[in-house]
């Protein structure tokens, strides 16, 4: 019986092993934080590998070489993206130019028209706008850095796809139990079904939503339908949150160009489109992929943006799917794995 007045005193002993384990854990967390960009690139490469691997496997039935099959898939992917950009950029540039011309900046136009290139004013201009040089340099640096990261991502994913049939054996670094290899194989197959299906389904939904948005705005008569459709395509990568954000600029453009009636029609169009997407499009496309609720999607994206910016928002759902699968396998196999790990 528990006695409030005669409690047994318990002492917590801190052994050297606990100190060593805690120190190693903190150092490992610090190390992962320092290489967080590399971790993100590797995770994105893993996602790309999962998305492309089924296509490679089907192509490998006709082309016996796996490396050659991957190369063919990469070439077809690059050709498809290049063709899409070649068809999109000219009209997009034209409409964006027209959109910029409609934006009136009388203050800046007046300043430019009255600007005189005296030594004093030129010096003052250089002082006021010297930060622009740093901005341009940052943009150029970010561009080269992004290109380098893209190439690195493609290279890593290439080797991951080559080694995909043997990835489950990498746990041999920690254990050589045969049943552990089988569990790892089952885990990777499950991740490929859920995460890979989600990535491919999301790409299909993004394309269809962008296309329907463009066609709908053209039919309604809203100007600059192409950039607005492209915006809807890009923001659809943020499930449930992106479509709402994409509707705002379209309604504003419709209001400015056609008045309240057109803005109201555009609002109804986006509501109908989103309802069709939630009721028909998403269930049909995502029927074989991971089931992620709308609430979890929004919360995950907001948390990801808060912690990691745009990249964090983009990776929020894949990280959630991966974490959910890891936790599920832990609960399923913890009693079988614990004695032998």
C-alpha positions in Angstrom: 0.0 0.0 0.0 1.3 3.4 -0.9 2.2 5.5 2.2 2.4 9.2 1.8 4.5 9.6 5.0 6.9 6.7 4.5 8.0 7.0 0.9 10.9 4.9 -0.2 13.7 7.1 -1.5 14.9 6.2 -4.9 18.1 7.3 -6.5 18.6 7.7 -10.2 22.1 6.6 -11.2 23.6 8.3 -14.2 26.0 5.7 -15.7 28.9 6.6 -18.1 27.0 4.7 -20.8 24.0 7.1 -20.5 26.3 10.1 -20.7 28.1 8.7 -23.8 24.7 7.9 -25.5 23.3 11.3 -24.8 26.4 13.1 -26.0 26.5 11.0 -29.2 22.8 11.7 -29.8 23.3 15.4 -29.4 26.3 15.4 -31.7 24.4 13.4 -34.3 21.5 15.8 -34.2 23.9 18.7 -34.6 25.7 16.9 -37.5 22.4 16.3 -39.3 21.5 19.9 -38.8 24.7 21.1 -40.4 24.2 18.9 -43.5 20.5 19.5 -43.7 20.7 20.7 -47.4 22.4 17.4 -48.3 19.7 15.5 -46.4 17.0 17.3 -48.3 18.6 16.6 -51.6 19.0 12.9 -50.8 15.3 12.7 -49.6 14.2 14.4 -52.9 16.3 12.0 -54.8 14.7 9.2 -53.0 11.2 10.5 -53.9 12.3 10.9 -57.5 13.6 7.3 -57.5 10.3 6.0 -56.1 8.3 7.9 -58.7 10.4 6.7 -61.7 11.2 3.2 -60.6 8.0 1.6 -61.8 8.5 3.1 -65.3 12.1 1.8 -65.3 11.0 -1.7 -64.2 8.4 -1.9 -67.1 11.0 -0.6 -69.6 13.6 -3.1 -68.4 11.4 -5.9 -69.6 12.2 -4.8 -73.1 15.7 -3.3 -72.5 17.6 -5.8 -70.4 20.1 -3.3 -69.1 18.8 -1.4 -66.1 21.2 1.5 -66.5 20.1 1.9 -70.1 16.5 1.8 -69.1 17.1 4.5 -66.6 18.9 6.6 -69.2 16.0 6.3 -71.6 13.5 7.4 -68.9 15.7 10.4 -68.1 16.0 11.4 -71.7 12.3 11.1 -72.3 11.7 13.1 -69.1 14.0 15.9 -70.2 12.5 15.9 -73.7 9.0 16.2 -72.3 9.9 19.0 -69.9 11.9 20.9 -72.7 9.0 20.5 -75.1 6.5 21.7 -72.5 8.7 24.8 -71.8 9.2 25.5 -75.5 5.4 25.6 -76.0 4.7 27.5 -72.8 7.4 30.2 -72.6 6.6 32.3 -75.7 2.9 32.9 -75.0 3.6 33.1 -71.3 6.2 35.8 -71.9 3.9 37.7 -74.1 1.0 37.7 -71.5 3.3 38.5 -68.6 4.7 41.5 -70.6 1.2 42.7 -71.2 0.3 42.2 -67.6 3.4 44.3 -66.5 2.4 47.1 -68.9 -1.0 47.4 -67.3 0.6 48.0 -63.9 0.9 51.8 -63.6 3.8 53.1 -61.5 3.5 56.9 -62.0 5.9 57.7 -59.2 8.7 55.7 -60.7 7.9 56.8 -64.2 8.1 60.4 -63.1 11.4 59.8 -61.3 12.9 58.2 -64.3 11.8 60.8 -66.7 13.3 63.6 -64.5 16.5 61.8 -63.7 19.6 63.7 -64.7 23.0 62.0 -64.8 25.0 64.6 -62.8 28.0 63.4 -60.9 26.3 64.1 -57.6 23.0 62.4 -58.5 24.9 59.4 -60.0 26.8 59.1 -56.8 23.6 59.3 -54.8 22.0 56.7 -57.1 24.9 54.4 -56.6 24.7 54.8 -52.8 20.9 54.2 -52.8 20.9 51.3 -55.1 24.2 49.6 -54.3 22.3 46.9 -52.6 20.9 45.9 -56.0 24.3 44.6 -57.0 24.3 42.3 -54.0 20.8 41.2 -54.9 21.8 40.4 -58.5 24.8 38.6 -57.2 22.7 36.6 -54.8 20.3 35.7 -57.6 23.1 34.5 -59.8 24.6 32.5 -57.0 21.3 31.0 -56.1 20.8 30.1 -59.8 24.1 28.2 -60.1 23.5 26.6 -56.7 20.1 25.5 -57.7 21.4 24.1 -61.0 24.2 22.2 -59.1 21.6 20.8 -56.6 19.4 19.7 -59.6 22.3 17.9 -61.2 23.2 16.3 -57.9 19.6 15.2 -57.3 19.5 13.6 -60.8 22.8 11.8 -60.2 21.9 10.5 -56.8 18.5 9.3 -58.0 20.1 7.6 -60.9 22.3 5.5 -58.6 19.4 4.9 -56.2 17.3 3.5 -59.1 20.1 1.3 -60.2 20.6 -0.1 -56.7 16.8 -0.2 -55.9 16.5 -4.0 -56.1 19.2 -4.3 -53.4 18.4 -1.3 -51.2 16.8 -3.5 -48.6 20.2 -5.2 -48.1 21.8 -2.0 -46.9 20.6 -2.8 -43.4 23.4 -5.4 -43.4 25.4 -2.6 -41.8 23.3 -3.2 -38.6 22.1 -6.8 -38.9 22.4 -9.8 -41.0 19.2 -11.6 -40.0 17.3 -12.9 -43.0 13.9 -12.0 -41.7 15.1 -8.4 -41.2 16.0 -8.2 -44.9 12.5 -9.4 -45.7 10.9 -6.8 -43.5 13.1 -4.1 -45.1 12.1 -5.3 -48.6 8.4 -5.2 -47.5 8.9 -1.7 -46.0 10.5 -0.3 -49.2 7.7 -1.9 -51.3 5.1 -0.3 -49.1 6.8 3.1 -49.3 7.0 2.8 -53.1 3.2 2.0 -53.2 2.2 4.9 -50.9 4.8 7.7 -51.6 5.4 6.8 -55.2 1.6 6.6 -55.9 1.1 10.0 -54.1 3.9 11.7 -56.2 2.6 10.4 -59.5 -1.0 11.1 -58.6 -0.1 14.6 -57.5 1.7 15.3 -60.8 -1.4 14.2 -62.7 -3.7 16.3 -60.6 -1.4 19.4 -60.9 -1.5 19.0 -64.7 -5.3 18.6 -65.0 -6.0 21.4 -62.6 -3.7 23.8 -64.4 -5.3 22.8 -67.8 -8.9 23.1 -66.5 -8.1 26.5 -64.9 -6.6 27.8 -68.2 -9.5 26.6 -70.3 -12.1 27.9 -67.8 -10.6 31.3 -67.6 -10.3 31.5 -71.4 -14.0 30.6 -71.7 -15.0 33.2 -69.1 -12.9 35.8 -70.9 -10.4 36.6 -68.1 -7.2 38.0 -69.5 -3.8 36.5 -68.8 -5.3 33.0 -68.5 -2.0 31.3 -69.2 0.0 32.7 -66.3 -3.0 32.3 -64.0 -3.3 28.6 -65.1 0.4 28.1 -64.6 0.0 29.6 -61.1 -2.8 27.1 -60.4 -0.6 24.3 -61.7 2.3 25.3 -59.5 0.3 25.9 -56.3 -1.5 22.6 -56.6 1.8 21.1 -55.3 0.5 22.3 -51.9 -2.6 20.1 -51.5 -5.8 21.8 -50.3 -4.0 25.0 -49.6 -2.6 25.9 -53.0 -6.0 26.0 -54.9 -7.4 28.6 -52.5 -4.3 30.8 -52.9 -4.4 30.4 -56.7 -8.0 31.7 -56.8 -7.1 35.1 -55.3 -5.1 36.6 -58.2 -7.6 35.3 -60.8 -10.5 37.0 -58.9 -8.5 40.2 -58.7 -7.7 40.2 -62.4 -11.3 39.4 -63.3 -12.5 42.3 -61.0 -10.1 44.8 -62.6 -10.7 43.8 -66.2 -14.4 42.8 -66.1 -16.0 44.2 -63.0 -17.8 42.5 -60.1 -19.9 40.2 -62.3 -16.8 38.6 -63.9 -15.1 38.3 -60.5 -18.2 36.6 -59.1 -18.3 34.2 -62.1 -14.5 33.4 -61.6 -15.2 32.7 -57.9 -18.0 30.3 -58.7 -15.7 28.6 -61.3 -13.0 28.0 -58.7 -15.5 26.7 -56.2 -16.9 24.3 -58.7 -13.5 23.2 -59.9 -12.3 22.6 -56.3 -15.5 20.7 -55.5 -15.0 18.5 -58.6 -11.4 17.9 -57.7 -12.3 16.9 -54.1 -15.3 14.8 -55.1 -14.2 13.1 -58.3 -10.6 13.9 -59.5 -8.6 13.3 -56.4 -10.4 10.1 -55.3 -10.0 8.6 -58.8 -6.4 9.5 -59.2 -5.3 8.9 -55.6 -7.3 5.7 -55.1 -4.2 3.5 -55.1 -1.9 5.9 -53.2 -1.5 7.2 -49.7 -4.6 8.4 -48.0 -3.7 11.8 -46.4 -6.6 13.8 -44.9 -7.1 17.4 -45.8 -6.6 18.5 -42.2 -3.3 16.7 -41.9 -2.2 18.1 -45.3 -2.9 21.7 -44.3 -1.3 21.4 -40.9 1.7 19.5 -42.3 2.3 22.1 -45.0 2.0 25.0 -42.6 4.4 23.4 -40.2 6.8 22.6 -43.1 6.7 26.2 -44.3 7.3 27.5 -40.8 10.3 25.2 -40.3 11.8 24.9 -43.7 10.3 27.6 -45.9 8.9 26.6 -49.4 11.0 23.4 -49.5 9.7 22.4 -46.1 6.1 22.9 -47.3 6.8 20.8 -50.4 8.3 18.0 -48.5 5.8 18.0 -45.6 3.4 15.4 -47.0 6.2 13.0 -48.2 7.8 13.2 -44.8 4.5 12.6 -43.1 3.9 9.5 -45.3 7.4 8.2 -44.6 7.1 8.8 -40.8 3.6 7.2 -40.7 4.9 4.1 -42.5 8.0 3.8 -40.2 5.8 4.1 -37.1 3.4 1.5 -38.5 6.2 -1.0 -39.1 7.7 -0.3 -35.7 4.4 -1.1 -34.0 3.9 -4.2 -36.2 7.4 -5.7 -35.8 8.8 -4.3 -32.5 8.3 -7.5 -30.6 9.9 -9.5 -33.4 12.9 -7.2 -33.9 13.8 -6.2 -30.4 15.4 -9.4 -29.2 17.7 -9.6 -32.2 18.7 -6.0 -33.0 
